[in-house]
Amino acid sequence: DFSVMRLFILALILPLAVSMATPAWAEDTAADEERAKIFVTEMADEAITILKTQSSREGREAGFRKLLDERANMRRIARFTLGPSARKISDEDFAVYQNLLNELIIKVYANRLGEYGNEQLVVGRSQSKKKNFIVNSQIEFDNGRQPIGVDWWLYREKDGSFALFDVRVIGVWMAQEQRDSFASVLKTNRGDISALLGHIRKQIEAGGGAAPNG
């Protein structure tokens, strides 16, 4: 029967047509974007728990240190914030720089996010570009205050896992902000890495606040 044969052929072709209409890469990208949102949700929950349970600055910093060790690629962040100087710095100086930067980032995060411990972070959409994922979210307040946007820049590692690269709070990317600040210090001091290390030490002593260039 011709109509039966047509139905049979259609049954064979239809799954192929559907698979062609939704390429495998699109499915993979959608799955990765969903995984990125889950990663941010879990990380945000951990951060909020730290802020709610740790009343002292020391406790918050210890919590963020553990969180960033587990969730962020601190070496990649260090390379980025150093800019072009990352190609010229010695391994010894880079190790010192990375340790100081880690400590500074912990203090900055503990400072800037410390006032949001009793609020709710709502994760929105995720968008990808190659290995980079930007996950949008906002902090929502119970007292009627306008929500604050917080965006999370993730990087997908070779093993498929995600690592935090940067956070944008109220329109400012933290790692980019540090990169610009450090570039100014290096320019003022003719590329002297020792001057930059001294500048970061001053910022750490100030609790993550800005220190004068020089």
Disulfide bonds with the S-S distance in Angstrom:
none
